[in-house]
Amino acid sequence: MEAKKTLEELAPIIDKVIHENLEIEFKHSKHVSPFIKDLVRNMIPLATGGKRLRGAFTYYSYLMFGGKNKEEILKASAFVDLIHIYLLIMDDIIDQDDLRHHQLTLHKIYKDMHIEQFHKKDATHFGESIAICAGIVLCHISQNILLHSDFDPKLIVRALDHFNLGLAYTGYGEALDVVAEVKDVVTEYETIQINLLKTAKYTYENPIYVGAILGGATDDDLKALSGYAIPAGIAFQIQDDILGVFGTEEKLGKPADSDLKEGKQNLLTVRTQRMAKGKDKAKFLTYLGNTNLTSEDLEDARRIIRESGALDYCKKKAEEYVIEAQKCLNANHVHWKAEGRDFLQGIADYMITRDL
């Protein structure tokens, strides 16, 4: 199974379910107030774009355990991806990003609105406050999609129980990520712990659990799935951090220098600080967290990362985690259906070689 092609085929199908639910909310919002109607209208474009990886994990893990109701599992997939959109709103506020998928972030839209229309209080605080409110709405819309799906209620409760526990870990990981940006010294262990909590559990384990549980997976199955999801998710984040520095704005959907400007302390930047020597190390430290970073500075930072060996180190680490994940996937789980197993196998390879 070619994972990239599979994602491209499934994404618009999940998108359709997401947009149907947002349109229902838009119709309801008209009866609340004109401002709320416009708020929901501004939320709808947030659901455009993205690979729908998390929804695809839910879909294929359901099939892997023998699930047959493809229409209903698409609702669960939409639930997972709407939760993702909600968390992206929060993440954009934390990272102070103005762009997401080539579009203005929600807090930026409402900051600009305040500047144009209002005169009381602070525009930044207004924009962030409205975006947080929108995130709360999206969170509960998404929960209702799963709650009203046609699965055994006991399975829905079990899936939500695991999912919400995973969301708590995501919050912990985000908090540690924020703290890392202001610490003087961050260890490699700390960066991996953040990757585990913030990404591996959220992007891989959580959506895989939802589909697997709805498909009838046992607790032993979930434990085995974690052996795949955690290392694969860590590899995904390492590659994401590489792309955050070496990608282009066209493909990232946001400025390619944003991670360096924000002073992101991830495996790539931590290893560069450890492996770069002399003047290169000193220069890199002036680039990390510099909000006035120029295009020339970015290119020089990339050079330092490459020449220090940190880039090769991170690529190798990601490959090691993928190998670990695939070994787990292939070990003694013959009852897992091929369609789902093949997707998990292919996605692990694709995620560390992707350029977006």
C-alpha positions in Angstrom: 0.0 0.0 0.0 1.4 3.4 -1.0 0.8 5.5 2.1 0.9 8.9 0.5 -1.6 7.9 -2.3 -3.9 6.4 0.3 -3.8 9.5 2.4 -4.6 11.7 -0.6 -7.6 9.5 -1.5 -9.0 9.3 2.0 -8.5 13.0 3.0 -11.3 14.5 0.9 -13.7 11.9 2.1 -13.0 12.8 5.7 -13.1 16.5 4.8 -16.6 16.0 3.5 -17.8 14.7 6.8 -16.0 17.5 8.7 -17.6 20.2 6.5 -21.0 18.6 6.8 -20.8 18.9 10.6 -19.5 22.5 10.5 -22.3 23.5 8.1 -24.8 22.2 10.6 -23.2 24.3 13.3 -23.1 27.3 11.0 -26.9 27.0 10.4 -27.4 26.8 14.2 -25.1 29.8 14.8 -27.3 32.1 12.7 -29.8 32.0 15.6 -27.3 33.0 18.2 -26.0 36.3 16.9 -24.4 37.9 13.8 -21.0 37.9 15.4 -21.2 34.2 16.3 -22.4 33.4 12.7 -19.3 35.1 11.4 -17.1 33.3 13.9 -18.3 29.9 12.8 -17.9 31.0 9.1 -14.3 31.9 9.9 -13.8 28.5 11.5 -14.8 26.6 8.4 -11.7 27.4 6.4 -9.6 25.9 9.2 -10.9 22.5 8.2 -9.4 22.9 4.7 -5.9 21.5 4.1 -3.9 19.0 6.0 -3.1 15.4 5.3 -5.9 14.0 7.6 -3.3 11.6 9.0 -5.0 11.2 12.3 -8.3 10.4 10.8 -6.7 8.0 8.5 -5.1 6.2 11.5 -8.6 5.9 13.0 -10.1 4.6 9.8 -7.4 2.0 9.0 -7.0 0.7 12.6 -10.7 0.1 12.6 -10.4 -2.0 9.4 -7.4 -3.8 10.9 -9.6 -5.2 13.6 -12.3 -6.3 11.3 -14.6 -3.3 11.4 -17.2 -3.3 8.6 -19.1 0.0 9.0 -17.1 2.4 6.9 -19.7 5.1 6.9 -19.7 5.3 10.7 -15.9 5.1 11.1 -15.6 8.1 8.9 -17.5 10.0 11.6 -15.0 8.9 14.1 -12.2 9.9 11.8 -13.8 13.4 11.5 -14.0 13.6 15.3 -10.3 13.0 15.6 -9.4 15.5 12.9 -11.7 18.2 14.3 -10.0 17.8 17.7 -6.8 18.3 15.8 -8.1 21.6 14.3 -9.1 22.7 17.8 -5.6 22.0 19.2 -4.0 23.8 16.2 -5.9 26.9 17.2 -4.4 26.6 20.7 -0.9 25.9 19.3 -1.0 28.9 17.0 -1.7 31.1 20.0 1.1 29.6 22.0 3.5 29.9 19.1 2.2 33.3 18.1 1.9 32.2 14.5 0.0 34.3 12.0 -0.2 31.7 9.2 -1.5 28.1 9.1 -1.9 26.3 5.8 -1.2 29.6 3.9 -4.2 31.2 5.8 -4.4 33.7 8.6 -4.7 32.0 11.9 -7.9 32.6 13.8 -6.4 34.8 16.6 -4.7 36.9 13.9 -8.1 37.4 12.0 -9.7 38.7 15.2 -6.7 40.8 16.2 -6.9 42.5 12.9 -10.7 42.9 13.3 -10.1 44.6 16.7 -7.6 47.0 15.2 -10.1 47.9 12.4 -13.4 48.1 14.3 -12.8 48.5 18.1 -11.0 50.9 20.3 -11.3 49.4 23.8 -8.7 47.1 25.4 -5.9 45.2 23.7 -6.2 43.8 20.1 -3.8 40.8 20.7 -5.7 39.7 23.8 -9.0 40.1 22.0 -7.9 37.9 19.1 -6.5 35.2 21.4 -9.7 35.2 23.5 -12.0 34.8 20.5 -9.8 32.0 19.1 -9.9 30.2 22.4 -13.7 30.4 22.5 -13.8 29.0 18.9 -11.5 26.1 20.0 -13.9 25.2 22.8 -16.8 25.1 20.4 -14.8 22.9 18.0 -13.9 20.5 20.8 -17.5 19.9 21.7 -18.7 19.7 18.1 -16.2 17.0 17.5 -17.1 15.1 20.7 -20.7 15.0 19.6 -19.9 13.5 16.3 -18.5 10.4 18.0 -21.1 10.3 20.7 -23.9 10.2 18.0 -22.2 7.7 15.8 -23.8 4.2 15.4 -21.4 2.2 17.5 -21.9 0.2 20.7 -22.2 2.9 23.4 -19.8 0.9 25.6 -17.2 1.0 22.8 -17.7 4.8 22.4 -17.2 5.4 26.1 -14.1 3.2 26.1 -12.7 5.0 23.0 -13.3 8.4 24.6 -11.8 7.3 27.9 -8.5 6.4 26.2 -8.7 9.5 23.9 -9.2 12.0 26.7 -6.4 10.5 28.7 -4.2 11.0 25.7 -5.3 14.6 25.3 -4.2 15.2 28.9 -0.7 13.9 28.1 -0.7 16.2 25.0 -1.3 19.2 27.3 1.5 18.1 29.5 3.8 17.8 26.5 2.8 21.2 25.3 3.6 22.7 28.7 7.0 21.1 28.7 7.6 22.4 25.2 6.8 25.9 26.4 9.1 25.5 29.4 11.9 24.2 27.2 12.0 27.4 25.2 12.9 29.5 28.2 15.3 27.0 29.9 19.1 27.6 29.5 19.9 23.9 29.0 17.6 21.3 27.5 18.7 17.7 27.3 18.1 15.2 24.5 16.0 13.1 26.9 13.7 16.1 27.5 13.2 16.6 23.8 12.2 13.0 23.3 9.9 13.1 26.3 8.1 16.1 24.7 7.9 14.3 21.4 6.4 11.3 23.2 3.8 13.3 25.1 2.9 16.0 22.6 3.1 14.0 19.4 3.4 10.3 19.6 0.4 9.8 21.9 -1.6 12.4 20.2 -0.9 12.0 16.5 -0.4 8.2 16.5 -1.5 6.4 19.6 -4.8 8.3 20.3 -6.4 8.0 16.8 -5.1 4.5 16.4 -6.7 3.5 19.7 -10.1 5.1 18.7 -10.3 3.0 15.5 -9.0 -0.1 17.1 -11.4 0.0 20.0 -14.4 0.6 17.8 -13.2 -2.3 15.7 -13.1 -4.6 18.7 -9.4 -4.5 19.8 -8.5 -6.0 23.2 -6.4 -4.4 25.9 -3.5 -6.6 24.8 -4.0 -5.3 21.2 -3.8 -1.7 22.5 -0.6 -2.4 24.4 0.9 -3.9 21.2 -0.3 -1.0 19.1 1.5 1.4 21.5 4.7 -0.4 20.7 4.2 0.8 17.1 2.6 4.2 17.8 5.1 5.6 20.3 8.4 5.1 18.3 6.7 5.9 15.0 5.2 9.1 16.5 8.6 10.2 17.8 10.1 9.6 14.4 7.3 11.7 12.9 8.0 14.6 15.2 11.8 14.5 14.6 11.1 14.7 10.8 8.6 17.5 11.4 11.2 19.5 13.3 13.7 19.0 10.4 11.1 20.3 8.0 10.4 23.2 10.3 13.9 24.5 9.6 14.7 23.0 6.1 11.3 23.2 4.5 9.9 26.1 2.4 7.1 28.5 3.3 5.2 27.2 0.2 5.1 23.7 1.6 5.0 24.4 5.3 2.2 26.9 5.0 4.0 29.3 7.4 7.4 31.0 7.4 10.3 28.6 7.2 12.2 30.5 9.9 9.4 30.4 12.5 10.8 27.5 14.6 14.2 29.2 14.9 12.6 32.6 15.7 10.5 31.0 18.4 13.6 29.4 19.9 12.2 25.8 19.5 14.2 23.4 21.7 13.8 20.1 19.8 16.2 17.3 19.0 17.6 19.1 16.0 18.4 22.4 17.8 19.6 20.7 21.0 22.0 18.5 19.1 23.3 21.4 17.1 24.0 23.3 20.3 25.9 20.2 21.5 27.7 19.3 18.3 28.6 22.7 16.8 32.0 24.0 17.8 33.6 27.4 18.3 32.3 30.3 16.3 29.6 28.2 14.7 28.1 27.3 18.1 28.2 30.9 19.2 26.5 32.1 16.0 23.8 29.4 16.2 23.0 30.5 19.7 22.4 34.1 18.4 20.0 32.7 15.8 17.9 30.6 18.1 15.1 32.7 19.5 16.0 35.7 17.4 12.8 37.3 16.2 14.8 39.5 13.8 16.3 36.5 12.0 17.1 37.4 8.3 17.0 35.1 5.3 20.9 35.1 5.4 20.8 34.1 9.1 18.4 31.2 8.3 20.7 29.9 5.5 23.7 30.1 7.9 21.8 28.3 10.6 21.0 25.6 8.2 24.7 25.3 7.2 25.7 25.0 10.9 23.1 22.3 11.5 24.3 20.3 8.5 28.1 20.8 9.1 27.8 20.0 12.9 26.4 16.6 12.1 23.1 17.3 13.9 21.0 16.9 10.8 22.4 13.5 10.0 22.1 12.5 13.7 18.4 13.3 13.7 17.7 11.5 10.5 19.4 8.4 11.8 17.5 8.7 15.1 14.2 8.9 13.2 15.1 5.8 11.1 15.9 3.9 14.3 12.5 4.7 15.8 10.8 3.6 12.6 12.6 0.3 12.6 11.5 -0.2 16.2 7.9 0.6 15.3 7.9 -1.8 12.3 9.4 -4.6 14.3 6.5 -4.3 16.8 4.0 -4.2 14.0 5.4 -7.4 12.5 5.7 -9.3 15.7 3.1 -12.0 16.4 0.0 -10.2 15.4 -1.3 -12.4 12.7 -5.0 -11.7 13.4 -4.6 -8.0 12.5 -6.1 -7.5 9.1 -3.7 -6.8 6.2 -5.4 -3.6 5.0 -4.8 -1.8 8.3 -1.3 -3.3 8.9 -0.1 -2.3 5.4 -1.2 1.3 6.0 0.6 1.5 9.4 3.7 -0.1 7.8 3.7 2.3 4.8 3.0 5.4 6.8 6.0 4.9 9.1 8.3 4.9 6.1 6.6 7.8 4.4 6.6 10.0 7.4 10.4 10.2 7.7 11.0 10.7 4.0 8.2 13.2 3.3 9.0 16.8 2.4 5.8 18.2 3.8 
